[in-house]
Amino acid sequence: MSPDKVSPPQADPLDAALDRPDPTAWRYDKAGDTIYGVLLRLEERSTQYGPSKVVILANDEGEWAVYLFELESLHRQLQQLRPQAGERVAFRYLGEQPVKNPKPGRKVTFHAFKVAVDRPEPSPLGPLDWGSIGASRPTSAAEDDPADGDEDIPF
């Protein structure tokens, strides 16, 4: 095949992923700093401080990386809320807070955060069983016959 007849290589769908820039690290400086976005994934990345779990979010400004490091306040809330890919989440830095019961030789402050997930709140009574409507008692064909003239609502 001559050089002028060589067709250009087909673009691979993974090219877009390879060309996409790394997410910007979210930097919080003062209490009240907040980031909102759709959770894309959870990754583990190597940093100069060692490995860190990283939450990757996307919003109108692009993709963001929220590094968890040893931020126990964030770990605890994420484990409790268990946000899933595709859910909208928010992280708010509450500032450096005093530890309630400091231990000798340990830090006396910590970095506090608040996490919110945009999902319907579950009922404290549990899910409703809509399938149980009308199944509370067996019925006979005679009871189901509207011709018996007893169609009044019982209240």
ZALUMTOR-948140 format. One line per field, with one value per residue: x, y, z of N, C-alpha, C in turn; residue number from 0. Coordinates in steps of 0.02 Angstrom, whole numbers, plus 50000, padded with zeros to 5 digits. Layout:
<sites>
n_xx (X:...)
n_yy (Y:...)
n_zz (Z:...)
ca_xx (X:...)
ca_yy (Y:...)
ca_zz (Z:...)
c_xx (X:...)
c_yy (Y:...)
c_zz (Z:...)
n (NUM:...)
</sites>
This chain:
<sites>
n_xx (50043:50030:50100:50012:49889:49858:49747:49690:49718:49586:49496:49506:49385:49437:49527:49475:49467:49601:49650:49586:49606:49683:49579:49548:49619:49521:49532:49518:49508:49453:49327:49168:49197:49141:49100:49009:48941:48920:48944:49070:49164:49264:49430:49598:49744:49918:50011:50121:50115:50085:49973:49805:49629:49517:49385:49299:49222:49101:49059:48986:49103:49199:49298:49331:49442:49426:49525:49543:49635:49684:49567:49462:49334:49273:49285:49203:49074:49055:49057:48942:48839:48857:48869:48828:48889:48838:48751:48713:48822:48885:49019:49069:49183:49208:49301:49441:49421:49404:49456:49343:49371:49521:49672:49822:49972:49915:49835:49748:49654:49547:49509:49354:49211:49062:48950:48836:48708:48613:48473:48315:48246:48239:48091:48062:47984:48005:48003:47853:47732:47662:47611:47532:47405:47235:47259:47237:47136:47060:46960:46800:46720:46590:46600:46673:46586:46510:46376:46304:46258:46323:46419:46457:46567:46645:46631)
n_yy (49941:50107:50259:50369:50313:50269:50256:50368:50329:50258:50344:50298:50258:50274:50375:50501:50491:50478:50601:50690:50813:50797:50797:50950:50987:51010:51147:51200:51339:51419:51418:51374:51363:51281:51144:51084:50949:50817:50653:50561:50456:50351:50353:50290:50375:50412:50516:50649:50630:50500:50360:50405:50408:50471:50574:50599:50731:50811:50968:51122:51190:51098:50948:50891:50849:50781:50760:50638:50598:50587:50631:50614:50659:50676:50543:50468:50524:50499:50359:50336:50401:50348:50392:50373:50343:50464:50530:50690:50783:50874:50958:51039:51141:51159:51216:51221:51127:51104:50951:50845:50759:50768:50672:50636:50678:50675:50760:50914:50976:50963:50948:50994:50940:50947:50842:50821:50734:50731:50659:50575:50584:50443:50370:50377:50276:50172:50090:50103:49976:49958:49856:49783:49832:49796:49664:49616:49533:49380:49372:49333:49283:49332:49440:49528:49568:49702:49713:49682:49791:49853:49965:50073:50184:50137:50237)
n_zz (50000:49957:50027:50010:50014:50138:50268:50396:50570:50668:50792:50958:51083:51211:51201:51235:51374:51404:51362:51444:51568:51732:51878:51967:52123:52266:52367:52528:52631:52731:52860:52803:52668:52525:52418:52280:52186:52062:52108:52038:52049:52160:52202:52227:52260:52241:52344:52401:52534:52552:52512:52466:52482:52361:52318:52171:52093:51985:51919:51856:51835:51805:51836:52001:52133:52290:52418:52542:52639:52805:52861:52975:53006:52880:52830:52918:52897:52760:52759:52832:52757:52629:52487:52313:52147:52031:52115:52186:52283:52427:52506:52651:52731:52900:52978:53093:53236:53414:53493:53576:53687:53724:53710:53798:53713:53589:53449:53483:53410:53263:53088:53038:52946:52847:52766:52633:52547:52403:52405:52419:52581:52687:52757:52933:52978:52895:52732:52634:52606:52467:52394:52477:52482:52475:52487:52610:52655:52605:52456:52386:52233:52237:52324:52249:52151:52080:52062:52172:52239:52345:52347:52419:52504:52654:52761)
ca_xx (50000:50072:50089:49955:49827:49851:49693:49709:49695:49522:49501:49482:49344:49476:49567:49446:49487:49673:49662:49553:49654:49668:49535:49579:49612:49482:49569:49477:49551:49419:49262:49116:49214:49097:49101:48951:48950:48895:48997:49088:49198:49310:49494:49654:49799:49980:50028:50184:50103:50066:49912:49745:49566:49499:49318:49300:49158:49097:49009:48990:49171:49244:49304:49366:49465:49424:49571:49518:49692:49665:49514:49414:49268:49248:49279:49145:49012:49049:49038:48872:48794:48869:48847:48839:48904:48779:48716:48741:48849:48916:49066:49080:49234:49184:49358:49476:49380:49438:49437:49302:49407:49590:49714:49892:50014:49878:49813:49691:49606:49538:49475:49285:49175:48992:48937:48765:48693:48547:48431:48256:48255:48197:48043:48084:47941:48024:47968:47783:47720:47603:47586:47487:47337:47186:47279:47232:47090:47041:46894:46767:46692:46529:46619:46700:46534:46479:46304:46269:46232:46359:46479:46469:46629:46625:46639)
ca_yy (50000:50167:50306:50414:50275:50247:50293:50389:50282:50274:50367:50250:50292:50289:50435:50556:50482:50491:50672:50731:50834:50773:50842:51000:50972:51059:51176:51236:51383:51448:51390:51395:51344:51226:51121:51044:50916:50749:50606:50520:50394:50353:50327:50295:50408:50421:50587:50657:50609:50430:50349:50439:50400:50535:50577:50639:50763:50854:51022:51165:51215:51044:50893:50909:50795:50795:50712:50622:50590:50561:50675:50568:50689:50659:50470:50446:50544:50463:50290:50336:50421:50304:50419:50330:50378:50494:50571:50756:50788:50937:50957:51105:51144:51195:51246:51181:51123:51069:50882:50845:50727:50760:50623:50659:50659:50677:50827:50940:51003:50924:50983:50971:50947:50925:50812:50812:50697:50749:50600:50579:50559:50385:50379:50345:50217:50121:50095:50083:49916:49972:49792:49752:49860:49750:49595:49603:49477:49346:49392:49284:49313:49368:49504:49571:49583:49767:49710:49669:49855:49877:50000:50132:50187:50121:50289)
ca_zz (50000:49952:50083:50000:50021:50208:50301:50464:50621:50698:50861:51008:51134:51271:51190:51273:51444:51409:51349:51495:51620:51799:51915:52009:52195:52303:52423:52576:52671:52789:52876:52756:52600:52506:52349:52261:52122:52053:52123:51980:52069:52216:52179:52273:52226:52278:52357:52436:52604:52551:52474:52491:52446:52330:52290:52110:52081:51925:51920:51797:51827:51786:51883:52062:52176:52362:52450:52608:52685:52870:52885:53006:53001:52814:52825:52958:52864:52696:52775:52855:52703:52572:52423:52255:52084:52000:52163:52198:52351:52446:52561:52679:52782:52959:53013:53143:53296:53469:53507:53637:53742:53701:53744:53802:53657:53526:53430:53521:53362:53203:53033:53036:52883:52843:52701:52618:52486:52377:52392:52462:52649:52701:52811:52995:52988:52846:52667:52632:52566:52427:52368:52525:52477:52446:52498:52682:52669:52543:52431:52344:52172:52255:52355:52197:52102:52096:52052:52235:52263:52404:52323:52461:52543:52722:52812)
c_xx (50045:50053:50028:49888:49816:49796:49715:49682:49628:49534:49471:49440:49382:49520:49541:49466:49561:49689:49632:49604:49634:49622:49575:49567:49572:49523:49522:49524:49518:49352:49210:49132:49175:49107:49041:48968:48919:48954:49009:49117:49240:49374:49543:49712:49859:49992:50095:50178:50084:50000:49852:49685:49547:49429:49322:49229:49160:49043:49020:49061:49221:49244:49349:49385:49463:49466:49549:49574:49669:49611:49457:49343:49235:49237:49214:49079:49002:49030:48965:48824:48799:48844:48868:48855:48838:48739:48751:48761:48877:48962:49075:49133:49208:49240:49390:49438:49420:49412:49399:49339:49480:49629:49786:49932:49979:49857:49753:49640:49600:49503:49405:49253:49103:48982:48861:48759:48622:48510:48371:48271:48211:48150:48069:48042:47959:47986:47896:47775:47656:47574:47536:47416:47292:47203:47272:47184:47072:46971:46866:46740:46630:46545:46644:46647:46501:46404:46267:46245:46269:46424:46495:46536:46610:46642:46599)
c_yy (50062:50215:50352:50378:50250:50289:50312:50339:50306:50296:50314:50287:50309:50351:50494:50552:50498:50565:50717:50750:50804:50822:50891:50982:51028:51082:51217:51276:51406:51414:51418:51377:51280:51208:51075:51009:50847:50702:50562:50453:50406:50319:50325:50323:50411:50496:50590:50636:50536:50422:50384:50420:50470:50528:50624:50664:50800:50906:51066:51191:51161:50988:50914:50846:50818:50741:50702:50617:50557:50604:50632:50594:50672:50583:50446:50463:50508:50390:50286:50350:50377:50332:50374:50373:50402:50537:50638:50761:50857:50924:51028:51098:51187:51228:51197:51185:51089:50997:50882:50815:50715:50709:50649:50633:50659:50749:50848:50973:50955:50968:50953:50986:50926:50900:50805:50776:50714:50685:50605:50550:50497:50400:50346:50282:50161:50130:50072:50023:49926:49909:49759:49779:49810:49678:49576:49547:49444:49369:49336:49320:49354:49436:49554:49595:49649:49765:49697:49733:49883:49910:50061:50127:50179:50174:50349)
c_zz (50000:50008:50073:50007:50092:50240:50372:50515:50651:50771:50907:51059:51197:51263:51231:51346:51453:51401:51403:51549:51688:51834:51958:52082:52228:52363:52466:52621:52735:52800:52828:52684:52583:52433:52338:52196:52121:52065:52062:52001:52131:52192:52238:52233:52272:52284:52392:52509:52608:52513:52507:52449:52421:52300:52229:52097:52014:51937:51859:51784:51807:51836:51941:52100:52248:52396:52522:52660:52749:52902:52912:53002:52934:52807:52858:52922:52798:52708:52797:52797:52641:52505:52365:52194:52053:52049:52172:52271:52363:52506:52586:52735:52839:52999:53060:53208:53351:53476:53573:53697:53721:53743:53745:53743:53590:53511:53472:53476:53303:53151:53026:52969:52893:52773:52693:52552:52466:52357:52437:52530:52660:52759:52874:53010:52939:52781:52673:52586:52526:52398:52415:52520:52442:52457:52571:52699:52603:52521:52390:52283:52188:52285:52302:52147:52120:52089:52117:52268:52322:52382:52365:52496:52616:52775:52797)
n (0:1:2:3:4:5:6:7:8:9:10:11:12:13:14:15:16:17:18:19:20:21:22:23:24:25:26:27:28:29:30:31:32:33:34:35:36:37:38:39:40:41:42:43:44:45:46:47:48:49:50:51:52:53:54:55:56:57:58:59:60:61:62:63:64:65:66:67:68:69:70:71:72:73:74:75:76:77:78:79:80:81:82:83:84:85:86:87:88:89:90:91:92:93:94:95:96:97:98:99:100:101:102:103:104:105:106:107:108:109:110:111:112:113:114:115:116:117:118:119:120:121:122:123:124:125:126:127:128:129:130:131:132:133:134:135:136:137:138:139:140:141:142:143:144:145:146:147:148:149:150:151:152:153:154)
</sites>
